[in-house]
Amino acid sequence: MDENPNKEKLLRRRLVRIVFSLISFAVLTYVAIALITGNESGLFRVFGLFSGRGSVELADEYYFDVGRNRVFADLEDSFAAAGTLGIQVLDADGNETLRDSFRMTSPAMTAQNGRAAAFDIGGTAVRVFNKTEVITSINTGGAIVSVSINRNGWISVCTQESGVTRGTVSVYNNAGRDVYRVRMATGYVLSAVVSPDNRSVAILNLTDDGSRITFYNLSSENVDRVFNLPGCLILDIRYLADGDVLAISTDSLFIVDSNGKDTELYGFDSKRLGSYTLDGSIIALHLLEYSVGHNGKLLTLDEKGTLLGEIETEREIISMSSYDGYLTILRTDGLIVFNNALEALPISEKSVSASGAAKVLTLRNGNVLAAGDHSAVIFRIEN
């Protein structure tokens, strides 16, 4: 008596398996065609086949094949990635415009005004490139500590060699020619930046007493001026358009002017610095309480130190990035975009998740890149 019902159950199960297999085959075929032809810039559009609503075209997913430990940069209308296998650039449609394969262990990248410098921290490889060509390839004589690039494409490379020197800073012009070199006898070199007019370089190093910023004129071997900050660690420096240097330490955000005098913009008081961004038109600081958890505040300032916005925070911030009046925050519970007053803005296509992302990069034209281990999603900021 139960034989027929059992047969019907078996038939239904087989039918479900067949349908599921057909759907899986269709999806895999679609993905393969998309990857081979390049007609689709992201696999997210697969989800639109089953969503039952309008076409999904407000977020794009890009795949970069550059190995592990990937970092990203904005090249105006293109996106660059650097990893353990080299560099790759994709345009806005997902088409590859540049690839250069070389080995890196700890990839890092910095970019400005359509040019990028990819480098291997602790290694010897540096590549300076735009969206279509490698401008120069540099192999250093010592281990790379840091690299920076200014708006004109001039770069500074900080290296650590064996011997008595505490570090070497080499400056290259926008054609990739080595134009200046400083070997530091005291203080370990952390970073260096070339001025907007390409006339001087500011070098940050760690001394026995604290931190020091030394300014050199690129047309002379003489030191222009020196700024010392005893008993404190300066973490980062940036040249501003007016020639002053913006610096951030473990205690405060401040300016060092052309006379070597410092002016505090914001003191951290009883809070500790969690994360920060000095890029773009927004300076953002995440300050934490000296207690268990992630309680603190997020604040934005302009280059004059004027407070633009301030909000309380309770969650961990994984990554933050600013550009063109926008600040992007990646927290453990998702991605949020703010304007310079820290007012949250809507992000398009909320069905495309940024889960799995480990870093964010605010791009030009109101776009945001959220990158994970295997792909990078570009979100549009709704106006």
C-alpha positions as CSV (number, residue, x, y, z in Angstrom):
1,M,0.0,0.0,0.0
2,D,2.9,2.4,0.7
3,E,4.8,1.5,-2.5
4,N,3.3,4.1,-4.8
5,P,3.7,7.0,-2.3
6,N,7.3,6.1,-1.9
7,K,7.8,6.0,-5.6
8,E,6.2,9.4,-5.9
9,K,8.6,10.8,-3.2
10,L,11.6,9.4,-5.0
11,L,10.4,10.9,-8.3
12,R,9.9,14.3,-6.7
13,R,13.4,14.1,-5.1
14,R,14.9,13.2,-8.5
15,L,13.0,16.0,-10.1
16,V,14.3,18.5,-7.5
17,R,17.9,17.3,-8.1
18,I,17.5,17.6,-11.9
19,V,16.1,21.2,-11.6
20,F,18.8,22.2,-9.1
21,S,21.5,20.7,-11.4
22,L,20.1,22.6,-14.4
23,I,20.1,25.9,-12.5
24,S,23.6,25.3,-11.2
25,F,24.8,24.5,-14.7
26,A,23.1,27.6,-16.1
27,V,24.7,29.8,-13.4
28,L,28.2,28.3,-14.0
29,T,27.8,28.7,-17.7
30,Y,26.7,32.4,-17.3
31,V,29.7,33.0,-15.0
32,A,32.1,31.4,-17.4
33,I,30.8,33.4,-20.4
34,A,31.0,36.6,-18.4
35,L,34.6,35.9,-17.4
36,I,35.7,34.8,-20.8
37,T,34.0,37.6,-22.9
38,G,34.4,40.4,-20.4
39,N,30.9,41.6,-21.3
40,E,29.8,41.6,-17.7
41,S,32.0,43.5,-15.2
42,G,30.7,41.7,-12.1
43,L,29.2,38.4,-11.0
44,F,26.6,40.3,-8.9
45,R,24.4,40.5,-12.0
46,V,23.8,36.7,-11.7
47,F,21.7,37.4,-8.6
48,G,19.4,39.6,-10.8
49,L,18.3,36.5,-12.7
50,F,16.5,35.2,-9.6
51,S,15.6,38.5,-7.8
52,G,12.2,39.0,-9.3
53,R,12.8,42.8,-9.5
54,G,14.4,45.3,-11.8
55,S,17.9,45.1,-13.2
56,V,20.7,45.5,-10.7
57,E,23.2,48.0,-12.2
58,L,24.1,50.3,-9.2
59,A,27.1,48.3,-7.9
60,D,29.8,46.5,-9.8
61,E,32.1,43.7,-8.7
62,Y,35.6,43.5,-10.1
63,Y,38.1,40.6,-9.9
64,F,41.8,41.4,-9.6
65,D,44.3,38.5,-10.2
66,V,47.4,39.8,-8.4
67,G,47.8,37.2,-5.7
68,R,47.4,37.7,-1.9
69,N,47.6,40.7,0.5
70,R,46.0,42.9,-2.1
71,V,45.9,46.7,-1.7
72,F,44.0,49.2,-4.0
73,A,44.3,52.7,-5.4
74,D,42.2,55.1,-7.4
75,L,43.6,56.1,-10.8
76,E,40.9,58.6,-11.7
77,D,38.6,56.6,-14.0
78,S,40.4,53.3,-13.3
79,F,41.2,51.1,-10.3
80,A,44.6,49.6,-9.5
81,A,45.4,46.6,-7.3
82,A,48.8,45.3,-6.1
83,G,49.4,41.9,-4.6
84,T,52.1,39.3,-4.1
85,L,52.1,38.6,-7.9
86,G,52.4,42.2,-9.2
87,I,50.1,45.0,-10.3
88,Q,46.9,45.2,-12.4
89,V,44.7,48.1,-13.5
90,L,41.0,47.8,-14.6
91,D,39.0,50.5,-16.2
92,A,35.4,51.4,-15.1
93,D,34.0,48.6,-17.4
94,G,36.3,46.0,-15.8
95,N,38.7,45.8,-18.8
96,E,42.3,45.3,-18.0
97,T,44.5,48.2,-19.1
98,L,47.8,47.3,-17.5
99,R,49.4,44.3,-15.9
100,D,53.0,43.9,-14.6
101,S,54.0,40.7,-12.9
102,F,56.7,40.6,-10.2
103,R,57.0,39.2,-6.8
104,M,56.2,41.0,-3.5
105,T,55.9,39.7,0.0
106,S,54.2,42.7,1.7
107,P,52.6,44.8,-1.1
108,A,51.7,48.4,-0.4
109,M,50.6,51.3,-2.7
110,T,50.2,55.0,-2.7
111,A,48.5,57.1,-5.5
112,Q,47.8,60.7,-6.4
113,N,46.5,62.5,-9.5
114,G,46.3,59.4,-11.8
115,R,49.7,57.9,-10.8
116,A,50.5,55.2,-8.3
117,A,53.6,53.7,-6.7
118,A,53.4,50.0,-5.8
119,F,56.1,48.7,-3.5
120,D,57.2,45.7,-1.4
121,I,57.7,46.6,2.3
122,G,60.9,45.0,3.4
123,G,61.7,44.1,-0.2
124,T,63.4,46.0,-3.0
125,A,60.7,46.4,-5.8
126,V,59.0,49.6,-6.7
127,R,56.8,50.2,-9.7
128,V,55.5,53.7,-10.7
129,F,52.6,53.6,-13.2
130,N,49.5,55.1,-14.6
131,K,46.4,53.3,-16.0
132,T,48.2,52.2,-19.2
133,E,51.9,52.0,-18.6
134,V,54.7,51.4,-16.1
135,I,56.6,54.7,-15.9
136,T,59.6,53.4,-14.1
137,S,60.8,50.3,-12.3
138,I,63.1,50.7,-9.3
139,N,65.1,48.0,-7.5
140,T,66.5,49.4,-4.3
141,G,69.8,48.6,-2.7
142,G,68.2,48.2,0.8
143,A,64.9,47.1,2.3
144,I,62.0,49.4,1.6
145,V,60.5,51.1,4.6
146,S,58.0,53.4,2.8
147,V,57.2,55.2,-0.5
148,S,55.2,58.4,-1.2
149,I,54.1,60.2,-4.3
150,N,53.1,63.8,-4.8
151,R,50.5,65.3,-7.2
152,N,53.2,65.9,-9.8
153,G,54.4,62.3,-9.8
154,W,57.6,62.8,-7.9
155,I,58.3,60.0,-5.4
156,S,60.4,59.5,-2.4
157,V,61.7,56.0,-1.4
158,C,62.9,55.3,2.1
159,T,65.1,52.3,2.6
160,Q,67.2,50.7,5.3
161,E,70.7,49.4,4.4
162,S,73.1,47.5,6.5
163,G,76.0,49.5,8.0
164,V,76.2,52.8,9.9
165,T,73.4,54.6,8.1
166,R,70.0,54.9,9.8
167,G,68.2,55.0,6.5
168,T,68.4,56.4,3.0
169,V,65.8,58.6,1.2
170,S,65.9,58.7,-2.6
171,V,63.8,61.2,-4.6
172,Y,62.8,60.5,-8.2
173,N,61.2,63.0,-10.6
174,N,58.1,62.3,-12.7
175,A,60.2,60.7,-15.4
176,G,61.6,58.2,-12.9
177,R,65.1,59.8,-12.8
178,D,66.9,59.7,-9.4
179,V,67.4,63.4,-8.6
180,Y,68.3,63.5,-4.9
181,R,69.6,61.2,-2.1
182,V,70.0,61.7,1.6
183,R,71.7,59.2,3.9
184,M,70.7,59.7,7.5
185,A,73.4,59.3,10.2
186,T,71.1,59.7,13.2
187,G,67.5,58.6,13.6
188,Y,65.7,55.7,11.9
189,V,63.9,56.9,8.7
190,L,60.1,56.2,8.8
191,S,58.8,58.2,5.8
192,A,59.4,61.1,3.5
193,V,57.3,63.4,1.3
194,V,58.2,65.7,-1.6
195,S,56.7,69.2,-1.5
196,P,53.9,70.3,-4.0
197,D,56.4,72.5,-5.8
198,N,59.0,69.7,-6.1
199,R,61.6,71.9,-4.3
200,S,62.0,70.2,-0.9
201,V,61.6,66.9,0.9
202,A,60.5,66.4,4.5
203,I,61.9,63.3,6.2
204,L,60.3,61.8,9.3
205,N,62.6,59.8,11.5
206,L,62.7,58.3,15.0
207,T,65.5,59.4,17.3
208,D,66.6,58.4,20.8
209,D,64.7,61.4,22.2
210,G,61.5,61.2,20.2
211,S,60.6,62.2,16.6
212,R,62.2,64.6,14.1
213,I,61.1,66.1,10.8
214,T,64.1,67.3,8.7
215,F,63.6,69.5,5.7
216,Y,66.0,69.4,2.8
217,N,66.1,71.7,-0.3
218,L,66.4,69.5,-3.4
219,S,68.9,71.9,-5.0
220,S,71.2,71.9,-2.0
221,E,72.9,69.4,0.4
222,N,72.2,71.6,3.3
223,V,69.4,71.2,5.9
224,D,66.7,73.8,5.6
225,R,65.2,73.4,9.0
226,V,64.6,70.8,11.7
227,F,61.5,70.1,13.9
228,N,62.0,68.0,17.0
229,L,59.2,66.5,19.1
230,P,60.8,65.0,22.2
231,G,59.2,62.1,24.0
232,C,56.5,61.6,21.4
233,L,56.0,59.4,18.3
234,I,55.0,61.1,15.0
235,L,53.1,58.5,13.0
236,D,52.6,60.3,9.6
237,I,53.2,63.5,7.7
238,R,51.6,65.1,4.6
239,Y,52.5,68.2,2.7
240,L,49.6,70.7,2.3
241,A,49.1,72.9,-0.7
242,D,50.5,76.0,1.0
243,G,53.8,74.2,1.8
244,D,53.1,73.5,5.5
245,V,53.3,69.9,6.8
246,L,50.4,68.2,8.4
247,A,51.6,65.7,11.1
248,I,49.8,63.3,13.4
249,S,51.3,61.9,16.5
250,T,50.1,59.6,19.3
251,D,49.0,62.7,21.2
252,S,47.7,65.3,18.6
253,L,47.2,66.6,15.1
254,F,49.4,69.6,14.3
255,I,50.9,71.8,11.6
256,V,54.7,72.4,11.1
257,D,55.1,75.7,9.1
258,S,57.9,76.9,6.8
259,N,59.8,78.3,9.8
260,G,59.7,75.0,11.6
261,K,57.2,76.2,14.2
262,D,54.3,73.9,15.2
263,T,50.6,74.7,15.8
264,E,48.3,72.2,17.4
265,L,45.1,71.6,15.5
266,Y,43.5,69.0,17.8
267,G,44.7,67.4,21.0
268,F,43.6,63.9,21.9
269,D,43.6,64.6,25.6
270,S,42.7,61.5,27.6
271,K,41.8,59.4,24.5
272,R,44.0,57.1,22.4
273,L,44.2,57.2,18.6
274,G,42.4,54.2,17.0
275,S,42.6,55.0,13.3
276,Y,42.9,58.1,11.0
277,T,42.9,59.4,7.5
278,L,44.7,62.5,6.3
279,D,44.0,62.1,2.6
280,G,41.5,64.2,0.6
281,S,39.7,67.3,1.9
282,I,38.6,65.6,5.1
283,I,40.8,64.8,8.1
284,A,39.1,62.0,10.1
285,L,40.2,60.8,13.5
286,H,38.8,57.8,15.5
287,L,39.6,58.3,19.2
288,L,39.0,55.6,21.7
289,E,38.5,55.6,25.5
290,Y,41.2,53.9,27.6
291,S,38.9,51.1,28.5
292,V,37.7,47.7,27.3
293,G,35.7,47.8,24.1
294,H,35.5,50.2,21.2
295,N,33.8,53.2,22.8
296,G,35.0,56.5,21.6
297,K,34.3,59.2,19.0
298,L,34.7,59.8,15.3
299,L,35.4,63.3,14.2
300,T,36.2,65.3,11.1
301,L,38.2,68.4,10.6
302,D,39.4,70.6,7.8
303,E,43.1,71.5,7.2
304,K,42.8,74.5,9.4
305,G,41.7,72.4,12.4
306,T,38.0,73.5,12.3
307,L,35.8,70.8,13.7
308,L,33.3,69.7,11.0
309,G,31.5,66.8,12.7
310,E,31.6,64.5,15.7
311,I,29.7,61.4,16.6
312,E,30.0,58.8,19.4
313,T,31.2,55.3,18.4
314,E,30.7,51.9,20.0
315,R,31.8,49.5,17.3
316,E,35.2,48.5,15.9
317,I,36.3,50.4,12.8
318,I,38.1,48.0,10.4
319,S,39.0,50.5,7.7
320,M,38.4,54.2,6.8
321,S,39.1,56.4,3.8
322,S,38.3,59.9,2.7
323,Y,38.2,61.7,-0.7
324,D,36.4,64.6,-2.3
325,G,34.2,65.5,0.7
326,Y,33.2,61.9,1.6
327,L,34.3,59.7,4.4
328,T,33.8,55.9,4.2
329,I,33.9,53.7,7.3
330,L,33.9,49.9,7.3
331,R,32.7,48.6,10.7
332,T,32.1,45.1,11.9
333,D,28.4,45.6,11.1
334,G,28.8,47.0,7.6
335,L,29.8,50.0,5.5
336,I,28.7,53.6,6.1
337,V,29.5,56.7,4.0
338,F,29.4,60.2,5.6
339,N,29.7,63.7,4.3
340,N,32.2,66.0,5.9
341,A,29.7,66.9,8.7
342,L,29.4,63.1,9.6
343,E,25.9,62.9,8.2
344,A,25.3,59.3,7.0
345,L,24.5,59.0,3.2
346,P,22.5,56.3,1.5
347,I,24.4,53.8,-0.6
348,S,22.9,52.4,-3.7
349,E,21.9,48.7,-4.2
350,K,21.8,47.5,-0.6
351,S,21.2,44.0,-1.8
352,V,24.8,43.7,-2.9
353,S,26.6,43.1,0.4
354,A,30.0,44.3,1.5
355,S,30.3,41.3,3.8
356,G,33.8,39.8,3.8
357,A,35.4,43.2,3.0
358,A,38.6,44.0,4.8
359,K,39.3,47.5,3.5
360,V,37.5,50.4,1.9
361,L,38.7,53.1,-0.5
362,T,36.8,56.3,-1.2
363,L,37.0,57.1,-4.9
364,R,36.2,60.1,-7.0
365,N,32.7,60.9,-8.4
366,G,31.0,59.6,-5.3
367,N,32.1,56.0,-5.6
368,V,33.4,53.6,-2.9
369,L,35.5,50.4,-3.2
370,A,35.0,47.7,-0.6
371,A,37.5,44.9,-1.1
372,G,37.8,41.4,0.3
373,D,40.0,38.4,-0.4
374,H,38.6,37.6,-3.8
375,S,36.8,40.6,-5.2
376,A,36.2,44.3,-5.0
377,V,32.7,45.9,-5.0
378,I,32.2,49.5,-6.3
379,F,29.3,51.2,-4.5
380,R,27.6,54.4,-5.8
381,I,26.8,57.1,-3.3
382,E,23.3,58.4,-3.9
383,N,23.0,62.1,-4.1
